[in-house]
Amino acid sequence: MHYEIFLDLLFAENLLLNYTILRLSSFLLKRSATRRRSFAAAALGAGYAVLYAVFARYLPVSYTHLRAHETDQ
């Protein structure tokens, strides 16, 4: 199966959602967080999401913890 991932849309979507979550969190917790700091944190998180999407196939994954739940007890 083949999927196409548009990295610019992935970045933009993550940026928007991360920023919204950070601003709502700071409002609900009544904490001081500037828009600039929230935007920087959201951009960092969105950048990480893009890097993960690009390099995910090269990361080793261990499925042993998943197989442990399949055994009959």
KOLKOL-570759 format. One line per 5 residues: their letters; for each residue x, z, y of C-alpha. Coordinates in steps of 0.02 Angstrom, whole numbers, padded with zeros to 5 digits, always signed. Example, Ala and Ser with C-alpha at 12.3 -4.5 7.8 and 13.67 -1.06 7.14 Angstrom:
BEGIN
as = +00615,+00390,-00225  +00684,+00357,-00053
END
This chain:
BEGIN
mhyei = +00000,+00000,+00000  +00065,-00047,+00171  +00028,+00044,+00334  +00073,-00007,+00510  +00113,+00134,+00629
fldll = +00123,+00095,+00813  +00250,+00217,+00881  +00193,+00204,+01062  +00016,+00250,+01015  +00077,+00390,+00902
faenl = +00180,+00459,+01046  +00039,+00443,+01173  -00090,+00523,+01060  +00023,+00667,+01014  +00073,+00692,+01195
llnyt = -00107,+00701,+01253  -00163,+00819,+01115  -00010,+00931,+01127  -00030,+00945,+01315  -00214,+00985,+01300
ilrls = -00183,+01118,+01168  -00043,+01197,+01270  -00146,+01202,+01430  -00298,+01273,+01340  -00191,+01403,+01254
sfllk = -00113,+01461,+01417  -00285,+01470,+01497  -00366,+01566,+01355  -00220,+01687,+01341  -00210,+01704,+01530
rsatr = -00025,+01663,+01528  +00069,+01574,+01664  +00130,+01402,+01611  +00166,+01266,+01737  +00104,+01090,+01710
rrsfa = +00284,+01029,+01706  +00332,+01150,+01568  +00177,+01108,+01467  +00211,+00922,+01487  +00394,+00944,+01435
aaalg = +00344,+01042,+01280  +00210,+00914,+01237  +00335,+00772,+01257  +00460,+00862,+01146  +00328,+00884,+01011
agyav = +00271,+00703,+01026  +00451,+00645,+01012  +00471,+00748,+00855  +00314,+00669,+00781  +00384,+00494,+00814
lyavf = +00553,+00539,+00738  +00466,+00611,+00586  +00363,+00452,+00566  +00520,+00345,+00574  +00631,+00449,+00460
arylp = +00502,+00526,+00340  +00545,+00409,+00197  +00727,+00465,+00202  +00690,+00651,+00191  +00700,+00731,+00019
vsyth = +00537,+00807,-00041  +00522,+00934,-00181  +00359,+00929,-00278  +00402,+01074,-00393  +00296,+01197,-00294
lrahe = +00147,+01081,-00312  +00171,+01061,-00499  +00172,+01250,-00523  -00011,+01257,-00473  -00061,+01127,-00604
tdq = -00013,+01232,-00755  -00152,+01316,-00853  -00145,+01504,-00856
END
